[in-house]
Amino acid sequence: MNVGYIRVSTADQSTERQLDGMQLDKVFTDTCSGSTVDRPQLRVALEVLRAGDTLWVHSVDRLSRSLVDLLALMQELNGRGVAVRFVKDGALHCDGTAASNLQLGILAVVAQFERARLLERQAEGIAKAKARGVYKGGAKQTDTAAILGAIDNGMSYRDAASKLGVSLSTVQRAVKAARG
């Protein structure tokens, strides 16, 4: 069976370019960071895969940005007889052989390096913006009025958080800031 795995970091990113036009039996898509392998759809994909199957991924960094996590994932999959193919990386076929492990290791180190550099550039930009007094933090994710309205209508903090798609601590902070 040919199983596809697609990952984007944010909801406003498109999944269309990944595995486009490929004939796959099943495709699983996550919208979350690649910094961890604890992703809902990746877990389901791993449960579905059996010996003789192939997991198709656009590129190494879509599966993991961590060298340690990627190598552990590959060891698990190859140990179960599952091959992994990375389309963008020359359809790299990772089947646990020494040659494929070498190629994978090189690509994984590059992916981890790219992520580290991205975080460094982000931190530098934030530091410069703060020094100029123009950094205001990330975009506000919640509507304080909606939180207060939910609480005033008798909703519990947990229910309000769930309904509004925010964390419990976000609700608690909003109420505390508004009411002292």
Backbone hydrogen bonds in HBPLUS format (Angstrom, degrees):
<---DONOR---> <-ACCEPTOR-->    atom                        ^
c    i                          cat <-CA-CA->   ^        H-A-AA   ^      H-
h    n   atom  resd res      DA  || num        DHA   H-A  angle D-A-AA Bond
n    s   type  num  typ     dist DA aas  dist angle  dist       angle   num
A0054-THR N   A0001-MET O   2.99 MM  53  6.40 161.0  2.03 161.2 164.6     1
A0025-ASP N   A0002-ASN O   2.75 MM  23  5.40 145.6  1.87 146.3 157.9     2
A0003-VAL N   A0054-THR O   2.91 MM  51  6.20 170.0  1.92 167.0 170.3     3
A0056-TRP N   A0003-VAL O   2.67 MM  53  5.97 166.9  1.69 162.1 166.8     4
A0004-GLY N   A0026-LYS O   2.74 MM  22  6.14 166.4  1.76 154.1 158.7     5
A0028-PHE N   A0004-GLY O   2.89 MM  24  6.16 157.7  1.94 142.8 147.6     6
A0005-TYR N   A0056-TRP O   2.90 MM  51  6.22 149.6  1.99 171.0 170.7     7
A0006-ILE N   A0028-PHE O   2.84 MM  22  6.21 161.5  1.88 160.6 166.0     8
A0030-ASP N   A0006-ILE O   2.92 MM  24  6.38 155.8  1.98 152.8 158.7     9
A0008-VAL N   A0030-ASP O   3.07 MM  22  6.50 157.0  2.13 152.8 158.6    10
A0032-CYS N   A0008-VAL O   2.81 MM  24  6.21 128.5  2.08 159.9 161.6    11
A0013-GLN N   A0010-THR O   3.12 MM   3  5.62 165.0  2.14 116.3 119.9    12
A0018-GLN N   A0015-THR O   3.15 MM   3  5.69 143.5  2.29 114.1 123.9    13
A0022-MET N   A0019-LEU O   3.25 MM   3  5.62 165.6  2.27 128.9 129.2    14
A0065-ARG N   A0034-GLY O   3.05 MM  31  5.42 156.3  2.11 144.9 137.9    15
A0039-ARG N   A0037-VAL O   3.00 MM   2  5.62 125.8  2.30 107.0  91.3    16
A0043-ARG N   A0039-ARG O   2.98 MM   4  6.19 158.7  2.02 159.5 165.2    17
A0044-VAL N   A0040-PRO O   3.22 MM   4  6.58 155.6  2.28 144.8 150.9    18
A0045-ALA N   A0041-GLN O   2.93 MM   4  6.13 161.1  1.97 145.0 150.3    19
A0046-LEU N   A0042-LEU O   2.89 MM   4  6.13 159.3  1.93 152.8 158.1    20
A0047-GLU N   A0043-ARG O   3.04 MM   4  6.32 144.2  2.18 142.8 152.4    21
A0047-GLU N   A0044-VAL O   3.12 MM   3  5.10 121.6  2.47  94.2 108.9    22
A0048-VAL N   A0044-VAL O   3.05 MM   4  6.32 143.5  2.19 147.6 157.5    23
A0048-VAL N   A0045-ALA O   3.16 MM   3  5.14 124.6  2.48  94.9 108.8    24
A0049-LEU N   A0045-ALA O   3.14 MM   4  6.33 151.1  2.22 153.1 159.4    25
A0053-ASP N   A0050-ARG O   2.97 MM   3  5.60 159.8  2.01 143.7 145.8    26
A0052-GLY N   A0081-GLY O   2.89 MM  29  5.78 174.5  1.89 136.0 135.5    27
A0083-ALA N   A0053-ASP O   3.09 MM  30  6.48 159.2  2.13 161.0 157.9    28
A0055-LEU N   A0083-ALA O   2.85 MM  28  6.28 161.3  1.88 155.5 158.2    29
A0085-ARG N   A0055-LEU O   2.85 MM  30  6.22 162.1  1.88 158.1 162.1    30
A0057-VAL N   A0085-ARG O   2.91 MM  28  6.24 163.7  1.94 168.1 172.5    31
A0087-VAL N   A0057-VAL O   2.93 MM  30  6.30 150.1  2.02 152.8 160.4    32
A0088-LYS N   A0058-HIS O   2.64 MM  30  5.52 163.7  1.66 159.4 165.5    33
A0062-ARG N   A0059-SER O   3.00 MM   3  5.46 149.2  2.10 112.3 121.7    34
A0063-LEU N   A0060-VAL O   3.05 MM   3  5.47 141.4  2.21 109.3 119.7    35
A0064-SER N   A0060-VAL O   3.12 MM   4  6.45 164.4  2.14 156.6 161.1    36
A0070-LEU N   A0066-SER O   2.88 MM   4  5.99 164.5  1.90 154.9 159.9    37
A0071-LEU N   A0067-LEU O   2.95 MM   4  6.08 167.5  1.97 152.9 156.1    38
A0072-ALA N   A0068-VAL O   3.04 MM   4  6.21 155.9  2.10 147.3 154.2    39
A0073-LEU N   A0069-ASP O   2.90 MM   4  6.10 159.2  1.94 150.3 156.2    40
A0074-MET N   A0070-LEU O   2.87 MM   4  6.09 163.8  1.90 153.7 158.2    41
A0075-GLN N   A0071-LEU O   2.91 MM   4  6.03 155.7  1.96 143.1 150.0    42
A0076-GLU N   A0072-ALA O   2.98 MM   4  6.18 159.4  2.03 147.0 152.3    43
A0077-LEU N   A0073-LEU O   2.90 MM   4  6.16 170.8  1.91 156.5 158.7    44
A0078-ASN N   A0074-MET O   2.82 MM   4  5.85 169.8  1.83 153.4 156.6    45
A0079-GLY N   A0075-GLN O   2.89 MM   4  5.76 147.9  1.99 137.6 147.1    46
A0080-ARG N   A0076-GLU O   3.11 MM   4  6.35 130.0  2.38 138.5 150.6    47
A0080-ARG N   A0077-LEU O   3.03 MM   3  5.16 135.7  2.24  99.5 112.0    48
A0082-VAL N   A0077-LEU O   2.89 MM   5  5.07 163.7  1.91 146.7 142.0    49
A0081-GLY N   A0078-ASN O   2.99 MM   3  4.94 157.8  2.05 101.9 108.3    50
A0084-VAL N   A0094-CYS O   3.00 MM  10  5.05 161.2  2.04 138.9 145.1    51
A0094-CYS N   A0084-VAL O   2.66 MM  10  5.05 169.2  1.67 172.6 168.8    52
A0086-PHE N   A0092-LEU O   2.93 MM   6  5.11 152.5  2.01 138.7 147.2    53
A0092-LEU N   A0086-PHE O   3.06 MM   6  5.11 116.8  2.48 150.7 139.3    54
A0091-ALA N   A0087-VAL O   3.13 MM   4  4.12 153.7  2.20 113.2 117.5    55
A0092-LEU N   A0089-ASP O   3.25 MM   3  5.67 134.4  2.47 104.3 114.0    56
A0101-ASN N   A0097-THR O   2.92 MM   4  6.09 156.0  1.98 154.1 161.6    57
A0102-LEU N   A0098-ALA O   2.99 MM   4  6.19 150.2  2.08 146.1 153.6    58
A0103-GLN N   A0099-ALA O   3.10 MM   4  6.39 168.7  2.11 152.3 154.1    59
A0104-LEU N   A0100-SER O   2.89 MM   4  5.98 164.1  1.91 147.8 152.9    60
A0105-GLY N   A0101-ASN O   2.87 MM   4  5.92 157.4  1.92 142.8 149.3    61
A0106-ILE N   A0102-LEU O   3.07 MM   4  6.35 157.2  2.12 152.4 157.4    62
A0107-LEU N   A0103-GLN O   3.06 MM   4  6.34 169.4  2.07 155.2 157.5    63
A0108-ALA N   A0104-LEU O   2.79 MM   4  5.92 156.4  1.84 154.4 161.7    64
A0109-VAL N   A0105-GLY O   3.00 MM   4  6.12 157.6  2.05 145.3 150.6    65
A0110-VAL N   A0106-ILE O   3.11 MM   4  6.37 157.8  2.16 148.0 154.0    66
A0111-ALA N   A0107-LEU O   2.96 MM   4  6.21 156.6  2.02 146.8 153.1    67
A0112-GLN N   A0108-ALA O   2.95 MM   4  6.18 160.4  1.99 150.9 155.7    68
A0113-PHE N   A0109-VAL O   2.90 MM   4  6.04 155.2  1.96 146.1 153.5    69
A0114-GLU N   A0110-VAL O   2.86 MM   4  6.09 159.4  1.90 151.8 156.9    70
A0115-ARG N   A0111-ALA O   3.10 MM   4  6.33 156.8  2.15 144.8 150.5    71
A0116-ALA N   A0112-GLN O   3.02 MM   4  6.28 160.4  2.06 148.5 153.5    72
A0117-ARG N   A0113-PHE O   2.91 MM   4  6.17 160.2  1.95 154.5 159.9    73
A0118-LEU N   A0114-GLU O   2.93 MM   4  6.11 155.5  1.99 147.0 153.9    74
A0119-LEU N   A0115-ARG O   3.04 MM   4  6.31 159.7  2.08 151.3 155.8    75
A0120-GLU N   A0116-ALA O   2.97 MM   4  6.23 150.0  2.06 144.0 152.8    76
A0121-ARG N   A0117-ARG O   2.89 MM   4  6.17 164.1  1.91 155.2 158.3    77
A0122-GLN N   A0118-LEU O   2.92 MM   4  6.13 156.9  1.97 148.0 155.0    78
A0123-ALA N   A0119-LEU O   2.94 MM   4  6.11 161.8  1.97 146.4 151.0    79
A0124-GLU N   A0120-GLU O   2.93 MM   4  6.17 157.2  1.98 150.9 157.3    80
A0125-GLY N   A0121-ARG O   2.94 MM   4  6.13 160.7  1.98 149.3 154.3    81
A0126-ILE N   A0122-GLN O   2.96 MM   4  6.21 158.8  2.01 152.0 157.7    82
A0127-ALA N   A0123-ALA O   2.93 MM   4  6.09 161.8  1.96 148.2 153.4    83
A0128-LYS N   A0124-GLU O   2.99 MM   4  6.23 159.1  2.04 149.5 154.7    84
A0129-ALA N   A0125-GLY O   2.95 MM   4  6.13 157.8  2.00 146.2 152.8    85
A0130-LYS N   A0126-ILE O   2.83 MM   4  6.03 156.5  1.88 152.4 158.8    86
A0131-ALA N   A0127-ALA O   2.99 MM   4  6.19 153.9  2.06 143.7 150.7    87
A0132-ARG N   A0128-LYS O   3.07 MM   4  6.34 142.7  2.21 142.1 151.6    88
A0134-VAL N   A0129-ALA O   2.91 MM   5  5.29 154.0  1.98 158.1 153.7    89
A0133-GLY N   A0130-LYS O   2.96 MM   3  4.83 145.3  2.08  96.2 107.3    90
A0146-ALA N   A0143-ASP O   2.95 MM   3  5.28 120.8  2.31 104.7 119.5    91
A0147-ILE N   A0143-ASP O   3.07 MM   4  6.46 155.0  2.14 153.7 161.3    92
A0148-LEU N   A0144-THR O   2.88 MM   4  6.15 171.4  1.89 159.1 160.5    93
A0149-GLY N   A0145-ALA O   2.84 MM   4  5.93 153.9  1.91 143.4 151.4    94
A0150-ALA N   A0146-ALA O   2.99 MM   4  6.14 156.5  2.05 143.7 149.3    95
A0151-ILE N   A0147-ILE O   3.02 MM   4  6.31 161.5  2.05 153.7 158.6    96
A0152-ASP N   A0148-LEU O   2.81 MM   4  5.94 162.5  1.84 151.1 156.6    97
A0153-ASN N   A0149-GLY O   3.03 MM   4  6.14 133.4  2.25 138.3 149.5    98
A0155-MET N   A0150-ALA O   3.08 MM   5  5.54 151.5  2.16 159.1 153.1    99
A0154-GLY N   A0151-ILE O   3.00 MM   3  5.33 150.8  2.09 116.1 117.3   100
A0160-ALA N   A0156-SER O   2.87 MM   4  6.06 161.0  1.90 154.4 159.9   101
A0161-ALA N   A0157-TYR O   2.92 MM   4  6.13 158.9  1.96 149.0 154.9   102
A0162-SER N   A0158-ARG O   2.95 MM   4  6.18 162.3  1.98 150.3 155.0   103
A0163-LYS N   A0159-ASP O   2.84 MM   4  6.00 167.3  1.86 152.4 156.2   104
A0164-LEU N   A0160-ALA O   2.93 MM   4  5.99 159.3  1.98 150.0 155.3   105
A0165-GLY N   A0161-ALA O   2.91 MM   4  5.80 115.5  2.34 138.5 153.0   106
A0166-VAL N   A0161-ALA O   2.96 MM   5  4.92 157.2  2.02 142.9 146.3   107
A0165-GLY N   A0162-SER O   3.32 MM   3  5.15 149.0  2.42  95.0 103.9   108
A0170-THR N   A0167-SER O   3.11 MM   3  5.19 127.6  2.40  96.4 109.9   109
A0171-VAL N   A0167-SER O   3.27 MM   4  6.71 155.3  2.34 148.8 154.1   110
A0172-GLN N   A0168-LEU O   2.97 MM   4  6.30 164.3  1.99 154.6 159.2   111
A0173-ARG N   A0169-SER O   2.88 MM   4  6.02 159.2  1.92 144.9 150.2   112
A0174-ALA N   A0170-THR O   2.98 MM   4  6.14 161.2  2.02 148.2 153.3   113
A0175-VAL N   A0171-VAL O   3.00 MM   4  6.21 165.6  2.02 156.8 159.9   114
A0176-LYS N   A0172-GLN O   2.95 MM   4  6.07 162.7  1.98 147.6 153.1   115
A0177-ALA N   A0173-ARG O   2.84 MM   4  5.95 160.6  1.87 150.9 156.2   116
A0178-ALA N   A0174-ALA O   3.01 MM   4  6.13 153.0  2.08 143.2 150.5   117
A0179-ARG N   A0175-VAL O   2.89 MM   4  5.92 149.2  1.99 148.9 157.0   118
A0180-GLY N   A0176-LYS O   2.66 MM   4  5.05 125.4  1.96 139.6 146.5   119
